[in-house]
Amino acid sequence: MGSDVVHAGASGSGQLFKVLNNMVVFMNVNALAEALAIGRRAGVDGKSLFEALSMGSADSFILRRTATATMIPDEFPEQAFPTNYAIKDLALALKLAEDVGITASGAQQTMDLLCRSRDAGYGWKYFPAMIRVIEGRAGAEGEA
C-alpha cells in the first residue's frame, strides 16, 4: 500500500489491512463526490472547492490526488482501478464487518452507490465515476 513496512500480525492480516484501507478510500471518494456535486449545484467552482478543502481538516491524499485528478476534469479511464474491482474489495470488507458483528452502514451506502455506478455502465471505468451517478449524469457515455 505504500513504502513503509507494517507488521500486520498473523497470516492474512495484510490482506485485511488492504481491504479496510480500500474501504476507507471508497468512502472518502463517495464523500468528496457528494461534496463536489452539492458545491457545483450551489454554483461553486469544483477546483476552488477542492483547493479549499485541501487546506482544512478535510484534506487527504485521496482529495489531493484521486478526486482532483478525476472528478474535476470528469475523466475516469479504464486503465485505473475500476468500479468492478472496488465492488469486489468493498464486498470483502462488508463480509468481514458482518463476520465480526459490525454494522458498517457508511460502507454499505458506498457499496450501493458503486453498484448503481456499475449498473449505469461505469463498471470498467475508474471508480470515482460514481460522481456521475450522484449528479444524475449516469450513462452519459453509454458504456455497457
Solvent accessible surface area in square Angstrom, and as a share of the most:
residue,aa,sasa,rsa
1,M,163,0.73
2,G,65,0.62
3,S,114,0.74
4,D,123,0.64
5,V,126,0.72
6,V,104,0.60
7,H,170,0.76
8,A,31,0.24
9,G,66,0.63
10,A,83,0.64
11,S,123,0.80
12,G,50,0.48
13,S,23,0.15
14,G,43,0.41
15,Q,97,0.43
16,L,65,0.32
17,F,79,0.33
18,K,72,0.30
19,V,7,0.04
20,L,60,0.30
21,N,59,0.30
22,N,21,0.11
23,M,35,0.16
24,V,87,0.50
25,V,30,0.17
26,F,3,0.01
27,M,61,0.27
28,N,42,0.22
29,V,0,0.00
30,N,6,0.03
31,A,57,0.44
32,L,10,0.05
33,A,0,0.00
34,E,64,0.29
35,A,37,0.29
36,L,0,0.00
37,A,12,0.09
38,I,122,0.62
39,G,9,0.09
40,R,76,0.28
41,R,187,0.68
42,A,79,0.61
43,G,68,0.65
44,V,69,0.40
45,D,87,0.45
46,G,8,0.08
47,K,111,0.47
48,S,59,0.38
49,L,37,0.18
50,F,4,0.02
51,E,87,0.39
52,A,57,0.44
53,L,44,0.22
54,S,32,0.20
55,M,161,0.72
56,G,40,0.38
57,S,128,0.82
58,A,49,0.38
59,D,57,0.29
60,S,27,0.18
61,F,113,0.47
62,I,20,0.10
63,L,1,0.00
64,R,118,0.43
65,R,142,0.52
66,T,15,0.09
67,A,0,0.00
68,T,50,0.29
69,A,66,0.51
70,T,9,0.05
71,M,0,0.00
72,I,44,0.22
73,P,63,0.40
74,D,42,0.22
75,E,107,0.48
76,F,10,0.04
77,P,57,0.36
78,E,96,0.43
79,Q,166,0.74
80,A,32,0.24
81,F,70,0.29
82,P,8,0.05
83,T,0,0.00
84,N,34,0.17
85,Y,102,0.39
86,A,0,0.00
87,I,22,0.11
88,K,107,0.45
89,D,0,0.00
90,L,0,0.00
91,A,45,0.35
92,L,84,0.42
93,A,1,0.01
94,L,29,0.15
95,K,109,0.46
96,L,48,0.24
97,A,13,0.10
98,E,125,0.56
99,D,90,0.47
100,V,98,0.56
101,G,66,0.64
102,I,107,0.54
103,T,126,0.73
104,A,23,0.18
105,S,78,0.50
106,G,35,0.34
107,A,1,0.01
108,Q,79,0.35
109,Q,80,0.36
110,T,1,0.01
111,M,18,0.08
112,D,66,0.34
113,L,2,0.01
114,L,0,0.00
115,C,32,0.19
116,R,121,0.44
117,S,0,0.00
118,R,94,0.34
119,D,106,0.55
120,A,27,0.21
121,G,6,0.05
122,Y,1,0.00
123,G,7,0.07
124,W,129,0.45
125,K,29,0.12
126,Y,37,0.14
127,F,7,0.03
128,P,0,0.00
129,A,0,0.00
130,M,0,0.00
131,I,0,0.00
132,R,13,0.05
133,V,20,0.12
134,I,49,0.25
135,E,24,0.11
136,G,66,0.63
137,R,82,0.30
138,A,47,0.37
139,G,31,0.30
140,A,74,0.57
141,E,88,0.40
142,G,64,0.61
143,E,38,0.17
144,A,128,0.99
